[in-house]
Amino acid sequence: MIFRRSEQPVDHQKVFVIWLSVMNLLPALGVYFYDWPGNIVIYFYWAECALLTAFTLVFYAKRLIVFITLLLTAIFIASMASEPPSGSLMMTITFWGFYYFCWLGYIELNHRYFWHKTHRLHPLQRFLLYLVFMTLAIAVCFSLTITLYDMWDGVANIPKSIYIVFFTMAAAVPTTALGMLKIIDMIGAKHFVHFLLGTYHRPVKRERVVLFLDMVGSTDMAEKLGPEKSMDMLIQFIFDASAIIRRRGGDILNYTGDGLVVLWPIKQAEKSIEATQALREHINDTSNMYQRKFNIVPDFRVGIHAGTIVIGQIGEEKLFLGLYGDVVNTAARLEQMNKETGTKILISGIVSDKLPLPQQEQLQSLGQKEIRGKEEKIDVYTVREAA
């Protein structure tokens, strides 16, 4: 392989799960084989809680901020409406801690392709599924909290008004948070704050690597499979490509029907090549699945260039980020040029110069090429395996 597996990003979630498993297994083995006292075991679980909190803060900051902001707002409103029972602060914190992790799991499920099958359900069925999850989450978290504080005897004495406020908050906070997170995902987490601040109301210049990716033969595929099944395949391909590219730091700015446009800071130019190679490997690894489901294995072409681009906000009601500049046009032309050169990926000399030496050594020069719409020719390279 051109880029070894060891160079690809670590799956932090898998590492975290393994680490948590070890931290739970060690005290159990210590008690069983060495009769560890309870205070030592407790230290392990406090450390586990600290690790879990740190992991959440680092990798789920966006979701945590949205969730907590809405929760604090809801608690403030609720405190104005009714007086919470005394001594309930720690119980409240514990419940919402459990409840947040339930919804974090729900969000993670929605980012997995196998869960996307539920998106095909009728809206009423999806809503009922959502209510079932919410009901189970409330019931489980409430039971865990009451059990942890040994408060089952006092449950019947809690005023009805408190229950009304509690269940209203438990329904409204995650629902609103999920809606806001959906908006952030649609705009892009890296651009959401800029949208709020109005940064893109006027054109903004950035130095970026621009990658154009386009599926090969999408028109023929639509004729062969029909519109519905070809759309199914396109959804799966774009889902796979987006997940792989995002894990390598790519900023997916736009989708182009059967492709996408991605940005990286110029200092991370090597990640654009790594993402392309990783997607190629993924398609090869899942070719049997694609063949079984669609009788076609997708292929794609890529063009990569770097330099100054211009980003601007377009539209009034339905907002859209426009990407302009000679760099953008050149990247698109390189993607199309793959048809002429018989390659799958073309890289400009500017991008090649930004790559680490080991990656540069894996490139094959195709000489200077004329780009449609440009007077000067540019140096063009491909990756040897993709030639």
Phi, psi and omega in degrees: 000152180286314179245116187293155178303324183297339181274353183274155187298147179287140174280096187297328181294319179294317178299319181295317180297318179298317180296318177297319179299318179296318181293334176277329183283322183301309179296327178296317177293322179297318179292319186288316186263330188237006178053048178300142177288162185298326183294327177292318179299320180298323179299322179298317184284331172294319177297322178297317178297319179296319179295317179298319178295315180297317179299317180297316181296321184283312190262347181232033184301316182301312182291322181294317181298314180298314183297312184292321179300314179293322180296314180297322177297316180294320179296320179297315179296318181294323180293334177284334183271328182207157181267119180292151180296149182295149178073014185262000186298310182294323177296320179296315179298318181296314180300311183291334173295311176299316185294322179298317181292330173298314182286333173296319175297321178297318179295318179297321177300320181290346176262010177252137187295323182299332179283342181296345175300329179291339179290344179274353179293161174299144181309323178294320178294320178295321178296318178296320177298320178297316179295321178298314179299315181298316180299313179297318181297316179297314182298314182293314183292321178296315181296318179297317182294312181297321179294318182298323181261005178052055185243020183298329180294334183265358183299318183292341183270354180289131181301149180300325181298325179293319178297320180299313179296318182299310182290327176296314178295318181296334178271320188283321186297305180294325180296314178294319180297316179297322177296317179293320179296325177296319178296318179298318179295323180293320180281324186108123184301327182284349183241355186299312181297322178296324176297315181296322182277351181076024182302321186268013176295335172234154184304138181238131179271140177219150173263114187217155164274132181245126178243126172255126178238133183222136178287141180276134171069033182293327179293313178297323179297318180296321179291325183283317186267339188090160187298321185289312182288325177295325176294321176302315181292319179297319178300315181293316181297313181295323177299312180298314182297317182297315181298316181293317181292318180297322179295342178253025171081008182288139176258099182283106186276318183215153168255141186241047181082279180246026179199193181205163179240128187233145178240147169224151167301146184301327180292349177250031184302326182297334181291332178295322178288318180298319180296319178298314180296319180297320177294321177299316179296319180297317179297320177296318182291330183253017183299324179296321178295314179298318181296320182292320185276325189234355184062019178214140172254121185292151174229165184208158176241152184223139170233134185228129177219170183214153178151206183273127176240166178236128179247134178215151180274129182240142177102169181240313180260308177261103188280150184211139177267119177267144182237122187224164175127163180298326180298317180297313180298319181295318178299320178294320179294322178297319178300317179290329182295340177305330179296321182283322185270353181069030181246176178245343179214131176235137185232136179284161178298329179297317178293318180303319181294337182272353184277152173298155184304316179302324179285324177300324181292343180267000181269153177241123181284135174253012179081194178271135182237146177275128179260128181302128181092355179242141180282321183268143174283157178233154176288135183233138180230159170227164174277133189306317181293334183268000182285000000 
